[in-house]
Amino acid sequence: MPNAMTSMSSREFNQGTGDAKKAALNGPVCITDRGRPAFVLLSFDHYRQLLGDQPSLVEMLCSTPGAGDVDFEVPKLGEFARPATFD
């Protein structure tokens, strides 16, 4: 189980990415920008735990009954493109 969240400023992060990566092994690292939380750095293992076994969007669409029965025509780009006019 990860430890409490570590916090560092964006300046500290920029000057010590190695320290941030080491801290992320123990739990999430909150990176602040002007004192406000802006980003969270996670180890890849922790990220995968957060995702769980959720199917991807493509897997969900493929498993939807009747999804293959939808006809969809992609319009040609030329149908929408017009020459530019400069006044």
Secondary structure, DSSP 4 states (H G I P E B T S, - for coil): ---SPEEEEHHHHHH-HHHHHHHHTTS-EEEEETTEEEEEE--HHHHHHHHTTPPPHHHHHHHSTTGGG----PPPGGGT-------
